[in-house]
Amino acid sequence: MSKDSENSLASKAAIAAGAAIGSAAVAAAVMFVKRRNDRKAAGQQPPATGTAPHYPPETD
């Protein structure tokens, strides 16, 4: 009978460990997406003006 309780305890520990790993993976994915969106927004250039020296002249 003690063997059954040990298996039960082991399976509960495995479930708890799996839940912790899963929640950490979800948190990491959310942080990755947020960081990616922040970099994307920061990389956008301001609108082109005639006085901005970092824009090449348009030649069409």
Z-matrix of the N, CA and C atoms (Angstrom, degrees):
N
C 1 1.440
C 2 1.522 1 111.34
N 3 1.325 2 116.86 1 -30.83
C 4 1.453 3 118.96 2 179.21
C 5 1.531 4 110.61 3 -67.96
N 6 1.326 5 116.31 4 -28.97
C 7 1.463 6 119.59 5 179.10
C 8 1.533 7 110.85 6 -65.85
N 9 1.311 8 117.93 7 -36.33
C 10 1.461 9 121.10 8 177.46
C 11 1.526 10 111.27 9 -64.52
N 12 1.308 11 117.11 10 -41.21
C 13 1.461 12 119.38 11 -179.18
C 14 1.528 13 110.68 12 -69.32
N 15 1.336 14 117.56 13 -33.16
C 16 1.458 15 120.13 14 177.16
C 17 1.525 16 110.29 15 -66.69
N 18 1.327 17 117.12 16 -41.77
C 19 1.458 18 120.34 17 178.04
C 20 1.515 19 110.69 18 -64.06
N 21 1.296 20 115.73 19 -39.20
C 22 1.455 21 119.79 20 179.48
C 23 1.525 22 110.39 21 -64.32
N 24 1.329 23 115.98 22 -42.87
C 25 1.459 24 120.74 23 179.30
C 26 1.522 25 110.29 24 -65.68
N 27 1.318 26 116.97 25 -40.28
C 28 1.463 27 120.91 26 179.57
C 29 1.521 28 111.00 27 -65.83
N 30 1.322 29 116.40 28 -40.31
C 31 1.460 30 117.87 29 -179.91
C 32 1.525 31 110.95 30 -69.69
N 33 1.318 32 117.61 31 -35.01
C 34 1.470 33 120.33 32 176.36
C 35 1.521 34 110.78 33 -65.73
N 36 1.321 35 116.57 34 -39.36
C 37 1.457 36 120.29 35 177.91
C 38 1.525 37 110.93 36 -66.45
N 39 1.326 38 116.59 37 -38.90
C 40 1.465 39 120.35 38 178.54
C 41 1.520 40 111.03 39 -65.98
N 42 1.309 41 116.82 40 -38.89
C 43 1.464 42 120.48 41 178.22
C 44 1.526 43 110.15 42 -66.24
N 45 1.327 44 116.53 43 -42.43
C 46 1.464 45 120.29 44 178.97
C 47 1.527 46 110.90 45 -63.87
N 48 1.320 47 116.80 46 -41.14
C 49 1.462 48 120.53 47 178.78
C 50 1.526 49 110.53 48 -65.61
N 51 1.314 50 116.62 49 -41.36
C 52 1.466 51 119.81 50 178.10
C 53 1.512 52 111.97 51 -64.17
N 54 1.319 53 117.00 52 -38.84
C 55 1.461 54 120.42 53 178.30
C 56 1.520 55 110.96 54 -66.49
N 57 1.318 56 117.20 55 -39.70
C 58 1.466 57 120.47 56 178.91
C 59 1.528 58 110.90 57 -65.45
N 60 1.315 59 116.70 58 -42.77
C 61 1.465 60 120.33 59 179.00
C 62 1.525 61 110.31 60 -65.82
N 63 1.318 62 117.12 61 -41.04
C 64 1.463 63 120.83 62 179.57
C 65 1.515 64 112.18 63 -64.50
N 66 1.324 65 117.13 64 -42.67
C 67 1.461 66 119.03 65 -179.79
C 68 1.524 67 110.83 66 -69.14
N 69 1.325 68 117.30 67 -33.64
C 70 1.463 69 119.92 68 176.31
C 71 1.525 70 110.55 69 -67.01
N 72 1.315 71 117.44 70 -37.14
C 73 1.465 72 120.66 71 178.44
C 74 1.521 73 110.94 72 -66.44
N 75 1.312 74 116.83 73 -40.25
C 76 1.475 75 120.40 74 178.09
C 77 1.522 76 109.93 75 -65.18
N 78 1.316 77 117.52 76 -43.39
C 79 1.465 78 120.88 77 179.32
C 80 1.528 79 110.84 78 -62.60
N 81 1.321 80 117.49 79 -41.37
C 82 1.459 81 120.91 80 178.64
C 83 1.528 82 111.18 81 -64.54
N 84 1.317 83 116.87 82 -39.19
C 85 1.465 84 119.94 83 179.03
C 86 1.517 85 111.29 84 -65.80
N 87 1.321 86 116.87 85 -40.68
C 88 1.472 87 120.53 86 178.62
C 89 1.522 88 110.19 87 -64.67
N 90 1.337 89 117.23 88 -42.28
C 91 1.464 90 119.79 89 179.30
C 92 1.524 91 111.09 90 -66.31
N 93 1.328 92 117.82 91 -37.22
C 94 1.464 93 121.48 92 178.76
C 95 1.523 94 110.78 93 -63.45
N 96 1.322 95 116.66 94 -45.06
C 97 1.463 96 120.32 95 -179.17
C 98 1.524 97 110.43 96 -65.71
N 99 1.321 98 117.40 97 -40.49
C 100 1.462 99 120.85 98 179.22
C 101 1.520 100 110.41 99 -63.46
N 102 1.339 101 116.52 100 -44.65
C 103 1.466 102 120.03 101 179.87
C 104 1.524 103 110.34 102 -64.20
N 105 1.325 104 116.20 103 -39.37
C 106 1.459 105 120.11 104 179.83
C 107 1.528 106 110.83 105 -64.29
N 108 1.332 107 116.80 106 -42.17
C 109 1.460 108 120.05 107 178.29
C 110 1.521 109 111.53 108 -67.01
N 111 1.331 110 117.56 109 -36.94
C 112 1.463 111 120.57 110 177.95
C 113 1.525 112 110.94 111 -64.35
N 114 1.324 113 116.48 112 -42.59
C 115 1.467 114 119.31 113 178.69
C 116 1.519 115 110.98 114 -65.83
N 117 1.318 116 116.27 115 -38.09
C 118 1.462 117 120.42 116 -179.85
C 119 1.524 118 110.09 117 -64.03
N 120 1.329 119 117.44 118 -42.18
C 121 1.457 120 121.49 119 179.99
C 122 1.525 121 111.07 120 -69.73
N 123 1.329 122 117.09 121 -36.17
C 124 1.463 123 120.52 122 -179.01
C 125 1.526 124 111.24 123 -72.39
N 126 1.326 125 118.08 124 -26.30
C 127 1.448 126 121.67 125 -177.49
C 128 1.520 127 113.64 126 -81.72
N 129 1.313 128 117.87 127 -7.61
C 130 1.456 129 119.86 128 -179.65
C 131 1.524 130 109.54 129 -71.13
N 132 1.308 131 115.40 130 137.08
C 133 1.458 132 120.62 131 -179.34
C 134 1.516 133 109.78 132 -88.56
N 135 1.322 134 116.57 133 153.47
C 136 1.464 135 119.62 134 176.46
C 137 1.524 136 110.40 135 -66.76
N 138 1.314 137 117.77 136 162.71
C 139 1.469 138 119.37 137 -179.86
C 140 1.529 139 111.41 138 -62.20
N 141 1.321 140 114.70 139 148.26
C 142 1.464 141 120.09 140 -177.02
C 143 1.521 142 110.95 141 -70.83
N 144 1.317 143 114.74 142 135.28
C 145 1.469 144 121.71 143 174.28
C 146 1.515 145 107.91 144 -129.26
N 147 1.318 146 116.98 145 164.11
C 148 1.458 147 120.59 146 179.72
C 149 1.512 148 112.73 147 -71.56
N 150 1.329 149 118.21 148 -19.55
C 151 1.464 150 120.45 149 -176.80
C 152 1.528 151 112.69 150 -98.25
N 153 1.317 152 117.87 151 -4.21
C 154 1.464 153 120.00 152 -179.63
C 155 1.526 154 108.91 153 -77.04
N 156 1.335 155 118.40 154 116.87
C 157 1.463 156 120.17 155 -176.05
C 158 1.533 157 114.08 156 -74.69
N 159 1.321 158 118.85 157 -15.31
C 160 1.448 159 119.42 158 -175.25
C 161 1.530 160 112.68 159 -88.82
N 162 1.313 161 117.77 160 3.41
C 163 1.462 162 120.55 161 175.73
C 164 1.519 163 109.20 162 -105.38
N 165 1.319 164 117.37 163 128.75
C 166 1.470 165 119.06 164 178.33
C 167 1.525 166 110.23 165 -70.60
N 168 1.310 167 117.10 166 152.05
C 169 1.477 168 118.51 167 178.26
C 170 1.529 169 110.18 168 -66.82
N 171 1.310 170 115.10 169 145.89
C 172 1.461 171 120.08 170 -179.96
C 173 1.524 172 108.81 171 -81.85
N 174 1.306 173 115.77 172 130.50
C 175 1.464 174 120.65 173 178.08
C 176 1.519 175 108.18 174 -127.51
N 177 1.305 176 115.50 175 98.76
C 178 1.451 177 120.29 176 178.76
C 179 1.502 178 109.97 177 -111.55
